[in-house]
């Protein structure tokens, strides 16, 4: 993004000759729109522009989870430590003072793209491991005592890691097994919010929100779990923007999922919610060697209904030929029919 046409064209030519695809914008407002639409690998932005200056551009893009992780480099004609400090404090990844050389431009881009490639790994939903999180902590913050030990703690089925209202002392990472996150309503009815499998973090939302867990965590199938101390986790979030933004993307996804779940609970029928729960389970554990053996009570807790209502819905699906029932297992036979019924 650069309002000076000559500089914008010259810079674009240099980048294209170096093998990069280039998207141009002549002012900040256009730049924000194009960045949100195109999702580039990097943004190079002038500070002083009409419509919206560079700080405004950075503010908008940093608050959008879809663009917040894109490396951002400021261009400016002002050469001063105060200007540079303002840019870096605002969240910019680097700073180039005009006029800059071709070598400086390409070297800065190469370094930032290399760092971005490392930081694009997702925590939680992707099949990543805790050692990546620990490695990022060591590399980017140097926080002492970040290591939580090579061996996770072992928990048996039925054990609680924490209850609603307990102090938020740790963020948890599942090495193996399955842990269910649940809440209890005023009538003592349990609602299962999430099933966490190997590769998932949990408890981080509560640690970021306050001093007490808003839900409980119970082991569904024998599990091995790493415990990351609260202070270590928060230090990492506060000291390092890049790692924090990776978790913000994870949180944004969780908020969206929770909103969809609440809408389903409010407006969908029991049979529709049952179909959605079965499809979610299949998608969630499709890459796992085994799927969790949910009792009818647990499955009802996922659907948000009584056990008897769940059993009637499963019986209907079985009669329709959509599922088969083998002990605790519910095996989907007609996924397309379930998806149509669930409105997917």
N, C-alpha and C positions, 0 to 999 in steps of 0.2 A: 504494500500500500504506500503510494508515493504520489503527491500532487504535482511534482515537477516532472513533466512528461519526458524530458531528455534523460534525467537520471533514472526514471522508471524504465524507459526503453533500454538504456544502456545496461542496467543491472539485469534486466530480463534476458538480454542477448548473452551476457556473460554466463548466466545460469544455464541457458539452453545449450550453449556450446560445451558446457561441462556435463551435459547429459540429463539435466533436470527438466521436468515439465513445469511450466510457469503459468500462473493465473495472475493477471494484473487487476488492480483496482486504483482508481484515481483519487478517491477520498475515503475517509473512515467509515461512513455509513455503508457505502458500497462494499467495502472490504469485509465488514461484519456479515453482511448478507451472503457474500460469496463464500466466506469461510464456513458459515453454517450449512451452506448448500453443498460445497465441494469437499469439505473435511480434508484440507491439505496436510502434508506431513510436516510442514513448517510455515511460519508466518514471519515475514520481514516487513516491518511497519515504521514509517516515519512518525516522529513525535508531533510535529506541527503540520496539521492538515485541516482543510475546511470541512464543514458538516459535522465531523466528529474527530477530535484529536487522538493521538496514539494512546494516551492513558484511558480515554473513553472506550476505545476499541478493546484494549486489554481487559478493562473492567467487564464489558459485556461478554467477551469470550471466556473469561475465567469463571464466570458464574453460570455458564452453560456446560453441564456435564459432558456433552458431546464434543466440545471444543476445548475444554479446560486443560487437557493434557498435551495439546499441540505446542511444540517449542515455539517461543516468541522472542524475536530479536528486534530491538529498537534501533532505528537510524536517527541521528540527530546531528545538527551542525554545531551544537553547543558542547564544548569540551570542558567539563568541570566535574569535580567529585560529587557535588550536591545533585547535579542533574542525573548523574549515573546512579547515585544512591537512591534517588526517587524512583527511577525506572526499575531497579532491582527490587526495591521494597514493594513496588506495585505488583511484582510477580513475574517480571520479564526474566528470560533465561540468559540473555546476553545483550551487548550494547556495542554498536559500531558508530564511530564518529566520522562524519563526512568532511572532506573526501577520504574514502578508504581505498585501499589497493585491491586488485582482483584476488591476489593471494590471501589477503586478510579475510575477504568475504568468503571465499571457498573453504578456507581452513576453519572458520567459525561455524559454517554450516555443517561441515563434516563432523566436527566434534559434537555438535548439538544433536545431530541425527543419530550418531552412535549412542549417545547417552539415552536418547528417546527410545531407541530400540530395546535397550535394557529395561527401561521403565514401563514399556507397554505391556509387560507381563501382568496379567490380572491376578489378584488374590481372590481366593474363595471359590468362584464358580469354575475357573479353568483348572485342569489337573496339575496344579503346581504344588510345591512342597514348602514346608515351613522354612527350610534352609535358605530359600530365596528371600523370604522376608527378613531373616536374620542377616543374610549377606548384604541386603540393601541397607539395613540399619548400620552395620559395620562400615560399609563403604561411604555412606553419605552423611552419617552423623557421628560416628565414633563413640556412641553411647556405651560406657562401661557396663558390664554385667548384662548385656542384651541376651547372651546365650541362655537358653532355658534347659540345657542338658540334652544329651543325645537320646536318652531313653524317655519315652512318654510314660505317664501314669496309666495304670490299668484299672478299669472299672467294669464291674459285672452288671449284667442286665438287671434293671430295676433300681440301680443306685442313682441317687441324685447328686449332681455336681453343684447345684445351687438351687435355692427356692426363691419364690417371689418375695421381695423385700430384703433379701440378703445383701450385704455390702458388695459392691462391685470391685472385687480384689484382683480379678484376672480377665484376660481375653483368652478364649480357648481355641485350640486347633485340633481337628480330628485326624489322627494318623491311621486308624482303622476302626471298623464297627459303625454303629449308627446311634445318634443321640437325637432325642425328640425335644423340641422347645414348645412349652405349653403354658397356657394360662387357665385360671379357674374363675368362673363367673360367681356372682353372688349366691347362686343356688348350688354351688359345688360341682358344676358341670365343667369338664375339661375340654378345652379347644386346643388342638395341636396346630401351632403356627407354622412349624417347619420341621423337616427331617434333615439332619446334618450327617453327611457321610465323609469318608476319607477325602481330604483336600479342602474341607470347609473350615472357615472361622465362624465362631459364634460368641455372643456376649459383648461384641465390640460396640453395638448400637447402644446398649445400656451403659457401658463405660463412658462413651462419649456424651451421653445425655445427663448422667448424674451419678449419685452415690449408691443407688439401690437397683437391683435387677428387677425389671418389670415383668419378668416371666420366670419360669422354672426350666431347668435342663435335667432330663432323666435319660439314662442309658436304655435304649431299646434293644440293642444287641451288643454283647460284650465289646468294649471299645478301649482303644489306647488314645489318650488325649494329652497334648502338650498344653501347659499353662504359661501364658505370657503375663508377667506382673503388670498391674494397672499403670504404675508409674513409668515403666519402660515403654509401654505402648503409647501413653500420652506424650512422653518426651519425644518419641519418634514422630508423632503427628504434629507436634508444635514446632519442632526444629527443622523438619524437612518438608518443603512444599511438594516435591515430586511424589514422595511416598504417600503423603496425605491425600493428594489428588487421586491416586489409585484407589484409596479406600473411599473417597467421595463418590467415585464412579460405581463402586460396589454398593454403597448406601443408596445411591439414586435408583439403582436397579431394584433393591429391596423395597424401597418406598413404593415404586410402581407396582410391584407384585402384591404388596399389602393392600394398595388401593383397589386393585382388580379383585382381590380376595374379598374385601369388604363389600364391594358392589355385588359380587356373586352371592354372598350371604344375605344381602338385603333384598335382592330381586329375583334370584334364581330359585326354582323349585328344588326339593330334596333330590329328586331323580337327576336333575341337571347338575347339581352340585356333586352328586356321587360320580357322575360321568366325568366331570372336570377333575375330581380328585384321582380317579383311576388313571386318567391320561397324564396328569402331573406326575404321579408315581412312576409310570412307565418311562416318561421322558427324563425324570430325575435320576433314575438308576439304570438307564439303558446301557451305559458303559461299564456297569459293575458286574462282577462275576456272579453275584447272587443279589436277590432283592430281599428287603426286610420282610419278615413274616409278621404282618400286622394283625393283631386281634381285631375282632369286630368292634370292640370298644374303641380301640385306637383309630380305626378307619372312620368310625362315627365321629370321633373327635376332630379328624381332619375335615370332614364334611360339615360339621357343625349341626348335628342332629342327634336324635335318640337312636340307640342301638336297634330298636325295633323298626324304626323308619328306614334305617340303612338296609336292614335285612330284606325288607319288602322291595326296596329299589333293586338290590342285587338279584332277588328272585325274578323280578320283571326282566332285567337284562339277560338273565339266563334263559328265560322262556323265549325271548326274542332272538336268542342265538348270538348275542353280542359278547358274552363272557361265559367261562366255565369256572366252577368252584371246586377246588381240591384242597380240603382241609382249610387252613387259614388263607391259602393263596387264592387270589382272584386273577384269572388269566384272560386277557383280552383276546377275543377271537375275531371281532369285526371292528377294527379301529376307526374305519371311515364312518361307520354308523354312529359310533360313540361321539366322534368329532362333530358330525352333523347335529346330533341331538344336543351337544354341549354348546353349539353355536360357534364352533371354531372353523 
